[in-house]
């Protein structure tokens, strides 16, 4: 008989509770680690530049019906 796999360490958080824990961890890291502040700022700026570029691209190049191959993939 093979041994049963051990369960992974889990806190059992889901949904909103997990989101609040993630926000709290980021806030604690931002307060306590100065190098993390710079990394976080650079990451947010890169994300905003990419999001702005994608929004501008899709505003200037809208998707047309002929561009979409399979309009009803489930056949509904």
N, C-alpha and C positions, 0 to 999 in steps of 0.2 A: 504494500500500500504506500502510495506517495503521501507525504505530509501535506496538509491543507495549507494553501497560501495564507499568509498573515495579512490582515486588513491594513491598508495604509493609514497613516496618521491623518485623522480627519476631525475638524472642529464641528462639522455638521451645520455650517452656516449656508443659507441659500437666500437668493433674492436680495431684498433690501438690506438685510443684516450683513451680508457679505460685502455689499457695496459700501456700507457705513464703515466696516472694518478696514476696507481698502483705502478709503478716504482718510481715516484716522492714521493709518500707517504712513501714508504719504505726508500728511501734515506733521507727524512726529519727526520723520526724516528731514523734512524741510526746515524744521525748527532747530534740530540738533546737529545736523551735518552741513557745514557751509559749502562743501564741494558738491553736495547733492543739489543745492539751490541752483548752482550754475548749470549743472547737467539738466535739471528739470526745466529751467528757463530756455535753454537751447532746444530741448526736445519739443516744448510747447511751440516755440517760434517756427521750427521746421514743420511741425504738424499744421500750423495755421497757414504757412506759405503753400504747402501742398494742397490743403483743403481749398484755399482761395484760387489756386491755379486750376483745380478740377472744376470748381464752380464756374469760373470764367470760361473754361473750355466747353462745358456743357451748355452754357448760356449762348455761346457763339456757334456751336455745332449741335443743334438739337437732334434728337433721334427721330427718324421718320419711320413710318410703318413698313416701308420696303426694306429698311435696315434690319428689322427683326425677322429672323428666319422662321422660328417655331412660335407662333403667337399663342397657341393653345397646347402646351406640352402635355397636359393630362387629358386632353380631349373633352374637356367640360364645356 
